[in-house]
Amino acid sequence: MEDVQMIHLKINNLPVSVPKGTKILQAAQSIGIDIPHLCFHPDQRAKARCRICSVEVVGNRRLLAACSTEVWEGMEVFTDSQIVRDTQVGILQLIMADHDKNCLTCARNHRCELQELCARFNIQIPNVPDVTKDRKAENTNPSIVRNPAKCIKCGRCVRVCKDTQGIEALTYASRSDDLIVTTPYNLSMEKTDCTLCGQCSLVCPTGAIVEKDDTQVVLNALQDPNTHVIVQVAPAVRVALGDAFGYESGAIVTGQMVTALKMLGFDRVFDTNFSADLTIMEEGSELLHRIQNGGVMPMLTSCSPGWINFIEKHYPQLLPHLSTAKSPMSMFGAISKTYYAKQAGVPVKNIFTVAIMPCTAKKFEAARPEMGRDGMRDVDAVLTTREFIKLIRYVGLSFKDLPESEFDSPLGTGSGAGAIFGATGGVMEAALRTVYEKVTGKEAQPLEFHDVRGFAGVKEATYDLGVRKVKVAVCHTLLNARKMMDRLEKGECDYDFIEIMACPGGCIGGGGQPYDTTNEVRKKRIEALYEIDKGLPYRKSHENPDIITLYKDFLGEPLSDTSHHLLHTDYHQVHKLYEFE
């Protein structure tokens, strides 16, 4: 290993030693100095657009952007001189001159980076003329609301959409003081190449892009004495929720989370891990059926709605490769309105099913006409992790002080295989644990399939199932999905099974997760899910006793007529996503 060259400099007269290539912003952070910034994001290449991170460097006649300037030997930096402060205040004043300042009713109130900087610099009354333009918010789909009046043109959303997701549904238009961030031809987001994955909302520093808020819909249901309100919670939520309440990133807060939901008034609190196990039973059986009967190969996973939207729009010719299995969320919804209704003795019309998900695209999935029957939706409302946090704060719960509670039955038992669904590679590993045992009659040793784990964009492995070898691949982000689909189109994919997740790191990095989600945070959440897996009594989906009972009493067997009717669906080519009122 080569020795790392260290650079020695001073920041505000404090000596600092950092590796060569370090930016001033990072060097300052290493000694506890937070240089203000807006366009900078740790997972994106430097943009140096907002210039709020401007600093004074001895020997330079102009201020330099700390986010993009590399340190050099002997550099002397000042982050708090009068000229630096005047510049930063001036930039903030100019931003506020063309910004919707109705902060009290903004979705990002108290969680807005611009608001925090204005408070930090004590900007109470702007001293430049207001030139705010009348820009209306776009609220035309179930997932994302875009409000150009709150956009500060930092470019974070543009970069994540292009560089991480490879979509380019957001771009710049016009120039100078007329410059705006918009969609191509200023179309509504669902009419562009957008997949509603919500990564733009996760990196936006203000309220310019947020999820569509359905908290009031859920509160109304909870207050209705004639409505039986049940909730399911995705595995990725329990390792992210703690971020908002002072826990370390990746903290496992399952017990407190269940208690919070019960205190909010939900009649039953269930675990999406249960239906993740159900998904494996159906999807794993479908994979075996295709292998044994010459079905369309390779089979592609179908549980990520952002990925489903992507393939329907961009690669409709490859739709036959998709598994017909619904996602765990939608499978749960179907079971809640059939099997559970009978078990609980509650009329189906009185059941209101809520899903708490790390994903904005899940809102769109729940609204799809395929995800329901007899004029009713299977999942009535989807809340992101961020909306769940709002509800906890709304009712004044001291989350850290809550006791731990268990999920309710009969849809509250999940295996370790279901838990790891939230991590990239988790669906693949969960399927392999069951498929391997079903084919060979033996438990995999070891039970962990490490080759499909990790944060690499694309992972592949080959496993011997006795009768034949199975080659698999795993990829996350839509940029990597596009590369994989291009290979599949060219006949260069000799895989049997491919897992694709739309978001970086899988569901733990979903577009509805807490703000300040970075790749380092995502990795900690992934580690936490594997810890949950290790500690559960059942680690394979087919061993889940509630799943065994469900098939015995209701479904019959995987891929049965009842299973196909409730748990499977078809996807189709779209040029734009559905229009909603």
C-alpha positions as CSV (number, residue, x, y, z in Angstrom):
1,M,0.0,0.0,0.0
2,E,1.3,3.4,-1.0
3,D,2.0,6.0,1.7
4,V,-0.6,8.7,1.7
5,Q,0.9,12.1,1.1
6,M,-0.2,14.5,3.9
7,I,-0.8,18.2,3.4
8,H,-0.1,20.6,6.2
9,L,-2.1,23.9,6.4
10,K,-3.8,26.3,8.8
11,I,-7.5,27.0,9.1
12,N,-8.3,30.0,11.3
13,N,-4.7,29.7,12.7
14,L,-5.2,26.1,13.7
15,P,-2.8,23.6,12.2
16,V,-4.4,20.8,10.1
17,S,-2.9,17.7,8.4
18,V,-5.1,16.0,5.8
19,P,-4.4,13.7,2.9
20,K,-3.6,15.2,-0.5
21,G,-6.7,15.8,-2.5
22,T,-8.8,16.9,0.5
23,K,-11.1,19.9,-0.1
24,I,-11.0,22.9,2.2
25,L,-14.6,22.1,3.4
26,Q,-13.6,18.6,4.5
27,A,-10.3,19.7,6.1
28,A,-12.3,22.2,8.2
29,Q,-14.8,19.5,9.2
30,S,-11.9,17.4,10.4
31,I,-11.2,20.0,13.2
32,G,-14.8,20.8,14.0
33,I,-15.3,23.8,11.8
34,D,-18.5,23.8,9.8
35,I,-18.2,26.0,6.8
36,P,-21.7,26.9,5.6
37,H,-22.8,25.3,2.4
38,L,-26.0,24.6,0.4
39,C,-25.0,23.1,-3.0
40,F,-22.5,20.7,-1.5
41,H,-23.5,17.1,-0.8
42,P,-21.0,14.5,0.4
43,D,-22.2,11.9,-2.2
44,Q,-22.0,14.3,-5.2
45,R,-19.2,15.8,-7.1
46,A,-18.5,19.4,-6.2
47,K,-20.6,22.0,-8.0
48,A,-19.5,25.3,-6.4
49,R,-22.8,26.9,-7.5
50,C,-24.0,28.7,-4.3
51,R,-20.6,30.0,-3.2
52,I,-21.9,30.2,0.4
53,C,-18.8,28.2,1.3
54,S,-16.5,31.0,0.2
55,V,-13.4,31.3,2.3
56,E,-10.4,33.7,2.4
57,V,-7.0,32.1,1.4
58,V,-3.9,34.1,2.1
59,G,-2.2,35.1,-1.1
60,N,-5.4,35.0,-3.2
61,R,-7.1,38.1,-4.3
62,R,-10.5,36.5,-4.5
63,L,-12.4,34.2,-2.2
64,L,-12.4,30.5,-3.0
65,A,-15.1,27.9,-2.8
66,A,-14.3,25.6,0.0
67,C,-16.3,22.7,-1.5
68,S,-14.3,22.5,-4.7
69,T,-10.8,23.8,-3.8
70,E,-8.2,21.3,-2.8
71,V,-5.8,22.1,0.0
72,W,-2.1,22.7,-0.7
73,E,1.0,22.7,1.4
74,G,1.3,25.8,3.6
75,M,-2.2,27.0,2.8
76,E,-3.7,29.5,5.2
77,V,-7.5,29.7,5.3
78,F,-9.8,32.0,7.1
79,T,-13.5,31.0,7.3
80,D,-14.7,33.8,9.6
81,S,-13.1,37.0,8.4
82,Q,-15.3,40.1,7.8
83,I,-15.1,39.8,4.0
84,V,-16.1,36.1,4.2
85,R,-19.1,36.8,6.5
86,D,-20.2,39.8,4.4
87,T,-20.1,37.6,1.3
88,Q,-22.0,34.8,2.9
89,V,-24.7,37.1,4.3
90,G,-25.0,38.8,0.9
91,I,-25.5,35.5,-0.9
92,L,-28.2,34.5,1.6
93,Q,-29.9,37.8,1.2
94,L,-30.0,37.4,-2.6
95,I,-31.4,33.8,-2.3
96,M,-34.1,35.0,0.1
97,A,-35.0,37.9,-2.3
98,D,-36.4,35.3,-4.7
99,H,-37.7,32.7,-2.3
100,D,-41.1,31.8,-1.0
101,K,-40.7,32.8,2.7
102,N,-43.9,31.2,4.0
103,C,-41.8,29.0,6.3
104,L,-44.4,28.2,8.9
105,T,-46.5,26.1,6.4
106,C,-43.5,24.6,4.5
107,A,-43.0,20.9,4.7
108,R,-39.3,21.5,5.6
109,N,-40.0,24.0,8.4
110,H,-37.3,23.4,11.1
111,R,-35.6,20.9,8.7
112,C,-34.6,23.3,6.0
113,E,-30.9,24.0,5.4
114,L,-31.6,27.5,4.1
115,Q,-33.7,28.3,7.2
116,E,-30.9,27.0,9.4
117,L,-28.3,29.2,7.7
118,C,-30.5,32.3,7.9
119,A,-30.9,31.7,11.7
120,R,-27.1,31.1,12.0
121,F,-26.3,34.4,10.3
122,N,-29.2,36.2,12.1
123,I,-30.9,37.2,8.9
124,Q,-34.3,38.4,10.2
125,I,-35.3,41.1,7.8
126,P,-33.9,40.9,4.2
127,N,-32.3,44.2,3.1
128,V,-32.6,43.6,-0.6
129,P,-35.8,44.1,-2.7
130,D,-38.2,41.1,-2.9
131,V,-38.3,39.8,-6.5
132,T,-40.2,36.6,-5.8
133,K,-41.9,35.3,-8.9
134,D,-45.3,33.7,-8.9
135,R,-44.5,30.0,-9.4
136,K,-47.1,27.4,-8.6
137,A,-46.4,24.1,-6.9
138,E,-46.9,21.0,-9.0
139,N,-49.1,18.4,-7.2
140,T,-50.2,16.1,-9.9
141,N,-49.1,12.6,-8.8
142,P,-49.4,10.6,-5.6
143,S,-45.7,10.7,-4.7
144,I,-43.8,13.9,-5.3
145,V,-44.7,17.6,-4.9
146,R,-42.4,20.1,-6.7
147,N,-42.5,23.8,-5.6
148,P,-40.3,26.0,-7.8
149,A,-40.9,29.0,-5.5
150,K,-38.8,27.3,-2.9
151,C,-36.0,26.2,-5.3
152,I,-32.5,27.8,-4.6
153,K,-31.0,26.4,-7.8
154,C,-28.3,24.5,-5.9
155,G,-28.4,21.6,-8.4
156,R,-28.4,18.7,-5.9
157,C,-31.6,17.3,-7.4
158,V,-30.2,17.6,-11.0
159,R,-27.0,15.8,-10.0
160,V,-28.6,12.9,-8.1
161,C,-31.2,12.3,-10.9
162,K,-28.4,12.3,-13.6
163,D,-25.3,10.9,-11.9
164,T,-26.9,8.4,-9.5
165,Q,-30.1,7.4,-11.3
166,G,-29.2,8.1,-14.9
167,I,-32.6,9.6,-15.6
168,E,-32.2,13.4,-16.2
169,A,-35.8,14.2,-15.4
170,L,-34.6,17.5,-13.8
171,T,-32.6,20.1,-15.6
172,Y,-31.8,23.8,-15.9
173,A,-33.6,26.3,-18.1
174,S,-33.1,29.9,-19.0
175,R,-30.1,31.9,-17.7
176,S,-28.9,34.6,-15.4
177,D,-31.6,35.7,-12.8
178,D,-34.2,33.7,-14.9
179,L,-32.4,30.4,-14.3
180,I,-34.7,27.7,-13.0
181,V,-34.5,24.0,-12.2
182,T,-37.4,22.3,-14.0
183,T,-38.4,19.2,-15.9
184,P,-37.9,18.9,-19.7
185,Y,-40.4,21.1,-21.4
186,N,-41.7,21.9,-17.9
187,L,-43.9,18.8,-18.0
188,S,-45.3,17.3,-14.8
189,M,-42.9,14.8,-13.3
190,E,-44.9,11.7,-14.1
191,K,-45.0,12.7,-17.8
192,T,-41.2,12.8,-18.0
193,D,-38.7,10.0,-17.6
194,C,-39.1,10.4,-13.8
195,T,-39.8,7.2,-11.9
196,L,-40.9,9.0,-8.7
197,C,-38.0,7.3,-6.7
198,G,-37.8,10.5,-4.6
199,Q,-34.0,10.7,-4.5
200,C,-34.4,14.4,-5.5
201,S,-36.5,15.0,-2.4
202,L,-33.9,13.3,-0.2
203,V,-31.1,15.7,-1.3
204,C,-33.1,18.9,-1.7
205,P,-32.0,21.3,1.0
206,T,-35.3,23.2,1.1
207,G,-39.0,22.5,0.4
208,A,-38.7,22.7,-3.3
209,I,-39.2,18.9,-3.7
210,V,-41.0,16.9,-1.0
211,E,-43.2,13.8,-0.8
212,K,-46.9,14.2,-1.0
213,D,-48.0,14.4,2.6
214,D,-50.7,11.9,3.6
215,T,-50.4,12.3,7.3
216,Q,-53.8,14.0,7.6
217,V,-55.5,11.2,5.7
218,V,-54.1,8.7,8.2
219,L,-55.0,10.9,11.2
220,N,-58.6,11.2,9.9
221,A,-58.8,7.4,9.7
222,L,-57.4,7.0,13.2
223,Q,-60.1,9.3,14.6
224,D,-63.0,7.5,12.9
225,P,-64.5,5.1,15.4
226,N,-66.0,3.0,12.6
227,T,-62.7,2.4,10.9
228,H,-60.4,-0.5,11.8
229,V,-56.9,1.0,11.0
230,I,-54.0,-1.4,10.7
231,V,-50.4,-0.6,9.8
232,Q,-47.4,-2.4,8.3
233,V,-43.8,-1.2,8.6
234,A,-41.0,-1.9,6.2
235,P,-37.7,-3.4,7.5
236,A,-35.7,-0.3,6.4
237,V,-37.8,2.0,8.6
238,R,-36.7,0.5,11.9
239,V,-33.0,1.2,11.2
240,A,-33.6,4.8,10.0
241,L,-36.3,6.2,12.3
242,G,-33.9,6.7,15.2
243,D,-31.9,9.2,13.2
244,A,-34.6,11.8,13.9
245,F,-34.6,11.2,17.6
246,G,-30.9,11.4,18.6
247,Y,-29.8,7.8,18.0
248,E,-26.7,6.9,16.1
249,S,-27.1,6.1,12.4
250,G,-28.3,2.5,12.0
251,A,-29.7,2.2,15.5
252,I,-32.3,-0.6,15.7
253,V,-35.5,0.9,17.3
254,T,-38.0,-1.7,16.4
255,G,-39.6,-2.0,19.9
256,Q,-40.0,1.7,20.4
257,M,-41.3,2.1,16.9
258,V,-44.1,-0.5,17.5
259,T,-45.0,1.3,20.8
260,A,-45.2,4.6,19.0
261,L,-47.6,3.2,16.4
262,K,-49.8,1.7,19.1
263,M,-49.9,5.0,21.0
264,L,-50.8,6.8,17.8
265,G,-54.0,4.7,17.8
266,F,-53.5,2.0,15.2
267,D,-55.7,-1.0,16.0
268,R,-53.1,-3.5,14.9
269,V,-49.4,-3.1,14.2
270,F,-47.9,-5.6,11.7
271,D,-44.6,-6.2,10.1
272,T,-43.9,-6.0,6.4
273,N,-41.2,-8.6,7.1
274,F,-44.1,-11.1,7.2
275,S,-45.1,-10.3,3.6
276,A,-41.4,-10.2,2.6
277,D,-41.3,-13.8,3.5
278,L,-44.5,-14.3,1.6
279,T,-42.9,-12.7,-1.4
280,I,-40.0,-15.1,-1.2
281,M,-42.3,-18.1,-1.2
282,E,-44.0,-16.8,-4.3
283,E,-41.1,-15.4,-6.1
284,G,-38.8,-18.3,-5.2
285,S,-41.4,-20.8,-6.5
286,E,-41.7,-18.8,-9.7
287,L,-38.0,-18.8,-10.2
288,L,-37.9,-22.6,-9.8
289,H,-40.9,-23.0,-12.1
290,R,-39.2,-21.0,-14.8
291,I,-35.9,-22.9,-14.4
292,Q,-37.7,-26.3,-14.6
293,N,-40.2,-25.4,-17.3
294,G,-38.2,-23.2,-19.7
295,G,-39.7,-19.9,-18.7
296,V,-38.3,-16.4,-19.7
297,M,-34.9,-16.1,-18.2
298,P,-33.2,-14.4,-16.4
299,M,-36.0,-13.5,-14.0
300,L,-36.0,-10.0,-12.6
301,T,-37.2,-9.0,-9.2
302,S,-40.3,-6.8,-9.0
303,C,-40.5,-5.4,-5.5
304,S,-39.0,-1.9,-6.1
305,P,-41.7,0.4,-7.5
306,G,-39.1,3.0,-8.8
307,W,-37.5,0.1,-10.8
308,I,-40.9,-1.1,-12.0
309,N,-41.7,2.4,-13.3
310,F,-38.3,2.5,-14.9
311,I,-38.6,-0.7,-16.9
312,E,-42.2,0.1,-17.9
313,K,-41.1,3.4,-19.4
314,H,-37.6,2.6,-20.7
315,Y,-37.4,-1.2,-21.4
316,P,-41.0,-2.4,-22.0
317,Q,-39.7,-5.1,-24.4
318,L,-38.0,-6.7,-21.4
319,L,-41.2,-6.9,-19.2
320,P,-41.6,-10.6,-19.7
321,H,-38.4,-11.1,-17.6
322,L,-40.1,-9.5,-14.6
323,S,-41.4,-11.7,-11.8
324,T,-45.2,-11.4,-11.5
325,A,-45.0,-11.4,-7.7
326,K,-46.2,-8.2,-6.1
327,S,-44.1,-6.3,-3.7
328,P,-44.2,-7.2,0.0
329,M,-46.3,-4.0,0.7
330,S,-48.9,-4.9,-1.9
331,M,-49.0,-8.6,-0.9
332,F,-49.7,-7.5,2.7
333,G,-52.4,-5.2,1.5
334,A,-54.1,-8.0,-0.4
335,I,-53.9,-10.4,2.6
336,S,-55.1,-7.7,5.0
337,K,-58.3,-7.2,3.0
338,T,-59.0,-11.0,2.6
339,Y,-57.4,-13.4,5.1
340,Y,-57.0,-11.0,7.9
341,A,-60.5,-9.6,7.5
342,K,-61.8,-13.1,8.1
343,Q,-59.5,-13.9,11.0
344,A,-60.3,-10.6,12.7
345,G,-64.0,-10.7,11.9
346,V,-63.9,-7.2,10.6
347,P,-65.9,-6.2,7.4
348,V,-63.5,-5.5,4.6
349,K,-65.1,-2.1,3.9
350,N,-64.2,-1.0,7.5
351,I,-60.4,-1.9,7.2
352,F,-58.0,0.9,6.4
353,T,-54.5,-0.4,5.7
354,V,-51.6,2.0,6.1
355,A,-48.0,1.2,5.0
356,I,-45.0,3.0,6.4
357,M,-42.3,2.8,3.8
358,P,-38.8,4.3,3.1
359,C,-40.0,5.0,-0.4
360,T,-41.9,7.8,-2.2
361,A,-42.7,5.6,-5.2
362,K,-44.7,3.2,-2.9
363,K,-47.4,5.9,-2.8
364,F,-47.7,5.6,-6.6
365,E,-47.6,1.8,-6.4
366,A,-50.5,1.7,-3.9
367,A,-52.6,3.9,-6.2
368,R,-52.1,1.7,-9.3
369,P,-55.4,0.2,-10.4
370,E,-53.8,-3.3,-10.4
371,M,-53.2,-3.1,-6.7
372,G,-56.8,-3.6,-5.6
373,R,-60.0,-5.4,-6.3
374,D,-63.8,-4.6,-6.3
375,G,-63.2,-0.9,-6.4
376,M,-61.0,-0.9,-3.3
377,R,-57.3,-0.3,-2.8
378,D,-55.3,-3.0,-1.0
379,V,-53.2,-0.3,0.6
380,D,-55.2,2.8,1.5
381,A,-52.4,5.1,2.5
382,V,-48.6,5.1,2.3
383,L,-46.5,7.2,4.7
384,T,-42.8,7.7,4.2
385,T,-40.4,7.4,7.2
386,R,-40.3,11.2,7.3
387,E,-44.1,11.4,7.5
388,F,-44.0,8.9,10.3
389,I,-41.6,11.1,12.2
390,K,-44.1,14.0,11.8
391,L,-46.8,12.0,13.4
392,I,-44.6,11.0,16.3
393,R,-43.8,14.7,16.9
394,Y,-47.3,15.8,16.3
395,V,-48.7,13.7,19.3
396,G,-45.7,14.8,21.4
397,L,-44.1,11.4,22.0
398,S,-40.7,11.3,23.7
399,F,-39.5,8.5,21.4
400,K,-36.3,7.6,23.4
401,D,-38.4,7.1,26.5
402,L,-40.9,4.7,25.0
403,P,-40.9,1.1,26.2
404,E,-40.5,-1.7,23.6
405,S,-43.5,-3.6,22.3
406,E,-44.0,-6.6,20.0
407,F,-45.8,-6.7,16.6
408,D,-49.3,-8.1,16.7
409,S,-50.4,-11.4,15.2
410,P,-51.2,-13.0,12.8
411,L,-49.2,-10.8,10.4
412,G,-46.5,-9.7,12.7
413,T,-43.9,-12.5,12.5
414,G,-41.0,-12.0,10.1
415,S,-37.9,-14.0,9.5
416,G,-34.3,-12.7,9.2
417,A,-34.7,-13.3,5.5
418,G,-37.5,-10.8,5.5
419,A,-35.5,-8.3,7.5
420,I,-32.6,-8.1,5.0
421,F,-35.1,-7.2,2.2
422,G,-34.2,-3.6,3.0
423,A,-30.6,-3.9,1.8
424,T,-29.2,-4.3,-1.7
425,G,-28.7,-8.0,-2.2
426,G,-31.2,-8.8,0.6
427,V,-34.0,-10.1,-1.7
428,M,-31.5,-12.2,-3.5
429,E,-30.0,-13.7,-0.4
430,A,-33.5,-14.3,1.1
431,A,-34.6,-16.1,-2.1
432,L,-31.4,-18.2,-2.2
433,R,-31.8,-19.4,1.4
434,T,-35.2,-20.8,0.5
435,V,-34.5,-22.0,-3.0
436,Y,-31.3,-23.7,-2.0
437,E,-33.0,-25.7,0.7
438,K,-36.1,-26.5,-1.5
439,V,-33.9,-27.9,-4.3
440,T,-31.1,-29.6,-2.4
441,G,-33.1,-30.6,0.7
442,K,-30.2,-29.2,2.8
443,E,-29.7,-26.0,4.7
444,A,-27.1,-23.7,3.0
445,Q,-23.8,-23.7,5.0
446,P,-23.1,-21.0,5.8
447,L,-26.6,-19.5,5.7
448,E,-25.1,-16.1,4.7
449,F,-24.5,-15.5,1.0
450,H,-21.8,-12.9,1.3
451,D,-21.1,-12.6,-2.4
452,V,-24.4,-10.7,-3.0
453,R,-23.8,-8.4,0.0
454,G,-22.0,-5.1,0.0
455,F,-22.3,-1.6,-1.5
456,A,-20.8,-2.4,-5.0
457,G,-23.1,-1.1,-7.7
458,V,-23.2,-4.6,-9.4
459,K,-22.5,-7.9,-7.7
460,E,-22.6,-11.4,-9.2
461,A,-22.2,-14.9,-8.0
462,T,-22.7,-18.5,-9.0
463,Y,-24.2,-21.2,-6.6
464,D,-24.4,-24.9,-7.0
465,L,-27.9,-26.2,-6.4
466,G,-27.0,-29.8,-7.0
467,V,-29.1,-30.4,-10.1
468,R,-27.6,-27.3,-11.7
469,K,-25.6,-24.1,-11.1
470,V,-27.5,-20.9,-10.8
471,K,-25.8,-17.6,-11.7
472,V,-27.2,-14.4,-10.1
473,A,-26.6,-10.7,-10.2
474,V,-27.6,-7.8,-7.9
475,C,-27.6,-4.1,-8.8
476,H,-28.8,-0.9,-7.1
477,T,-29.5,2.6,-8.5
478,L,-31.3,3.1,-11.8
479,L,-28.0,4.0,-13.5
480,N,-26.8,0.5,-12.9
481,A,-30.2,-0.9,-13.8
482,R,-29.9,0.8,-17.2
483,K,-26.5,-0.8,-17.8
484,M,-27.8,-4.2,-16.8
485,M,-30.9,-3.9,-19.1
486,D,-28.6,-2.8,-22.0
487,R,-26.6,-6.0,-21.5
488,L,-29.8,-8.0,-21.3
489,E,-31.0,-6.5,-24.5
490,K,-27.8,-7.5,-26.3
491,G,-27.9,-11.0,-25.0
492,E,-24.9,-10.5,-22.7
493,C,-26.6,-11.5,-19.4
494,D,-26.2,-15.3,-18.7
495,Y,-27.8,-14.9,-15.3
496,D,-30.8,-16.9,-14.0
497,F,-32.0,-14.3,-11.5
498,I,-31.3,-10.6,-11.2
499,E,-32.2,-8.4,-8.2
500,I,-32.7,-4.7,-9.0
501,M,-33.3,-1.9,-6.5
502,A,-34.0,1.6,-7.6
503,C,-32.4,3.4,-4.7
504,P,-28.7,3.5,-3.5
505,G,-28.2,0.8,-1.0
506,G,-31.7,-0.6,-1.5
507,C,-34.7,0.4,0.6
508,I,-32.5,1.7,3.4
509,G,-31.6,4.5,1.1
510,G,-35.1,5.2,-0.2
511,G,-36.3,8.6,-1.2
512,G,-38.6,8.8,1.8
513,Q,-36.0,8.2,4.5
514,P,-34.8,10.9,6.9
515,Y,-32.9,13.8,5.6
516,D,-29.1,13.7,5.9
517,T,-29.1,10.2,4.5
518,T,-25.7,9.7,2.9
519,N,-23.9,6.6,1.6
520,E,-22.0,6.3,4.9
521,V,-25.4,6.3,6.7
522,R,-26.8,3.8,4.3
523,K,-23.9,1.4,5.0
524,K,-24.6,1.5,8.7
525,R,-28.3,0.8,8.1
526,I,-27.4,-2.2,6.0
527,E,-25.2,-3.5,8.8
528,A,-28.1,-3.1,11.2
529,L,-30.4,-5.2,9.1
530,Y,-27.9,-8.0,9.1
531,E,-27.7,-7.7,12.9
532,I,-31.5,-8.1,13.1
533,D,-31.3,-11.1,10.8
534,K,-28.7,-12.8,13.1
535,G,-30.9,-12.3,16.2
536,L,-34.2,-13.7,14.9
537,P,-35.4,-17.2,15.7
538,Y,-36.4,-17.8,12.1
539,R,-33.9,-16.9,9.4
540,K,-35.5,-18.5,6.3
541,S,-38.9,-17.4,4.9
542,H,-40.3,-20.9,4.6
543,E,-39.8,-21.5,8.3
544,N,-42.0,-18.5,9.3
545,P,-44.8,-20.2,11.3
546,D,-47.3,-17.5,10.3
547,I,-46.5,-18.0,6.7
548,I,-46.9,-21.8,7.1
549,T,-50.3,-21.2,8.7
550,L,-51.4,-18.8,5.9
551,Y,-50.7,-21.4,3.2
552,K,-52.3,-24.2,5.2
553,D,-55.5,-22.2,6.0
554,F,-55.9,-19.9,3.0
555,L,-53.5,-19.9,0.1
556,G,-53.0,-23.6,-0.3
557,E,-49.5,-23.5,-1.9
558,P,-47.2,-21.1,-3.7
559,L,-48.4,-20.2,-7.2
560,S,-51.9,-21.6,-6.4
561,D,-55.0,-20.0,-8.1
562,T,-55.6,-18.0,-4.9
563,S,-52.0,-16.9,-4.7
564,H,-52.1,-15.8,-8.4
565,H,-55.3,-13.9,-7.9
566,L,-54.1,-12.0,-4.8
567,L,-50.3,-11.9,-4.9
568,H,-49.3,-11.6,-8.6
569,T,-49.9,-9.1,-11.3
570,D,-48.8,-8.0,-14.8
571,Y,-46.9,-4.9,-15.9
572,H,-47.2,-3.1,-19.2
573,Q,-45.5,-0.4,-21.3
574,V,-46.2,3.2,-20.4
575,H,-45.1,6.4,-22.0
576,K,-46.1,8.3,-19.0
577,L,-47.3,7.2,-15.5
578,Y,-51.0,7.2,-14.8
579,E,-52.8,10.5,-14.4
580,F,-54.4,11.1,-11.1
581,E,-57.1,13.7,-10.1
